[in-house]
Amino acid sequence: MGLKKGRKPDIQPVEKQSRSAGRNFEGLKQQLLSTNPSERRWAARDLAIHPEAVEPLLQALSSEAEHSVGIAIFDSLRQIGGEAVVNGLLTFLSAEDAFQRNAAIEVLQAMPEGVALHIIELLNDRDSDVRIFAIDILQQLAHPQTPEWLLSVLKDETHINVIATAVDRLAEVGTSDMLPALKALKLRFPNEPYLDFAVQTAIRRIGED
């Protein structure tokens, strides 16, 4: 009598098992706390259809160490959008983690109307790094006031690195009426070779347009 082969156990791949858990909002929130990065990643992705997920996603992001999970969280926040997302991501401009800062900037660049309400505040932040990151947001921010905001930096800012960053951005979006403000920088900072080069480049590019 031949031996009967035992029935193979129904074993799913780990990632498939991770997605087979509860897919409702409460279940997904719990999975954001999982010790399994794959489960956290799928939960973050699936929460994109839940507008109420902004707070748990932001909370998870603040302590997430797995790069792929962080990407999924940022992508879901971008899809959800809105004021709560903008407010939450602005806090990451001060984060020590470069990935979080850069990803926050990238998502914020896709939210021009929401970010516009905060630009003046950001450009006047006490931290010069935050002011520079605000200018980085303006680099790709599709908003009609972007050149005007950058021009205000040239007139009001005192930190040389912030000014130089604004000049670099104006080289891309500036108009001829901004040339006097650019030329005035050469008089304000006569002994700054890098700034002088940036100003000359901006003047040349604007003049070519």
N, C-alpha and C positions, 0 to 999 in steps of 0.2 A: 504494500500500500504506500503510494507516494506521499511524501510530506506536503501538506498544504502550506502555501506561502502565506505568511501573516499579512494582514491588511496594513498597508503603509500608513503611518500616522499623517494626519492632515496638517502639515506644518507649512505655514505661510512665511514668506520672507519677512525679516524684521520690519522693513519699511511698510510693507502691506499691512502687517499686524498693527503698526502704529496708527495707520489711517482707519482701521476698522473700529476704533474706539468711538465713543459718542461724538457726533459731529455738530451737536447743537452748541449754542453760545456758551453755556455753562461748562459743557464738556471740554470745549476748546480752551477755555480759560484755564481749566485744570491742567490740560496738556502742555500749556506754556510753562508750567512748573516742573515738567517731567525731567528725569535725569537722562533721558534718551534724546540726544540732539536731533535725530530724525523726526521724532514725535513733536518736538518743539517747533521744528521748521514747518512741518505740515500744518500744525495748529496755527502758526503765524500766517501762513498763506491763506488758510480757509477763513480766518477772521476778517479778511478783506471785505467780505460782504456784510459785515456787522458794524454799522456806524458807532454802536455803543462800545466797540472794542478799543477805542483810542486810549483810554486810561490804562487798561491792562497791558496793551502793547508797549506803551511808553514805560511802564513800570518794568516790564520784562527786558526792555532794551537797556535800561540803566545798569543791569547786572549781567547781561548776556556776553559770554566770552567766546562763543562759537561763531566764527565769521559768517558761515552760510545761514545761520539762524538770524543773525543781525540783518543780513541782506533781505531776507524774507519779511522781517518786521518793517524795515524801512519801505519796502515795496507796498506792503499792505497799508501803511500809513499814507503813502502817496495816493493810493487808490481811494481811500476813504476821504481824505482832504478835509477842509473846513478849518474854522478858527481854532478849535481845540488842538488840532494837529500842528498848526503853525505855532501856537503858544508853547506847546510841548517841545517841539524841535528847536525852537530858539534857545532853550536852556542848554542844548548840546553844543552850542557855539563855544561854550566855556569848558567843554569836556577835555580831559587830558588825552583821551584816546583819539588818535588822528583819524582812524576809520569812521568813528562816530561823527566827528566834526565834519569831515568831507561828505559823508553820506547825508547828513542833515542839510548841508549847504545845497547839495544836488536836488534833494526833494523840495526844499524851500524855493529854489529857482523855478520850479514848476507851478508855484502858487502866487503869481504876481499880485493879485488883488488882496489876498490875505497878508502877504508880507509888506505891502505898501503901507499898511497902517502902523508898522513898527520901524520902518527904515530910519526915520529921523531919530528915534530913540536909540537905535543901534549905532548910528553914526556919531552919537554923543555919549556912548558908553564910556565909563571910566577906564575900562581895559582897552588898551590900544590894539591888542590882538583881536578882540571882538569887533572893533571898528574896521579892521582889515578884513575880517571874515564877512562883515556886512557888505563891503565893497566887492568881495568875491561873489556874493549872492547877486549883486547888481550886474556882474559880468554877463550872465545869461538870463537875467530877469526881463521878460518881455513886458515892460511897462513904459509908457510914454514919458514918465518923469525921471527915468534913469539918468539921462545926461544932466538934468537940473540938479539932482541929488549929488552927483559927482562933482559938479561945479561948486556946490556949496562946501564940499570938502576942501577944495583948492583955496577958498576964501577964508574959511574959519578954522581949519585944522592947523595944529602946531607940530605934531609928531611927523618927522621926516619920512618914516617908513609908510605911514598911512597916506601921506600926500603922494608919495611915489607910486603906491598901488593905485590910487585914484587917477593919476596921470596915465598909467599904463592902460586903464580901462577907457579913459577918454580918447586915447589913440584909436580905439575901435568904434566909439559911438559919438564922439564929439563933433561939434559943428563950428563953422567959421566964427560965429559970434563969441566963442569961448577962447579964441586965440589971445586976446588981451590978458585974460586971467592966467593963461599958461605962461605968457611972456613975463608977467609980473613975478612969477616964482623965481625966475633967474635973478631978479633983484633982491628978493627976500632971502634967498639961499645961494649966495654967490660962490661958496666954497664946498659945494656938494656935487662932485663929478657925476655920480650915478643919476641924481635927480636932473642935472643939466642934460645928460644924454637922453633920459626919458622924455623930458620936455621937448627937446629938439626932434625926437622921433614922433611925438604926438603932433607937433606943429606941421611936420612934413606930411604925415599921413592925412591929417585933416585938410591940409592945403591941396592934396591930390584928389580928394573926393569932390 
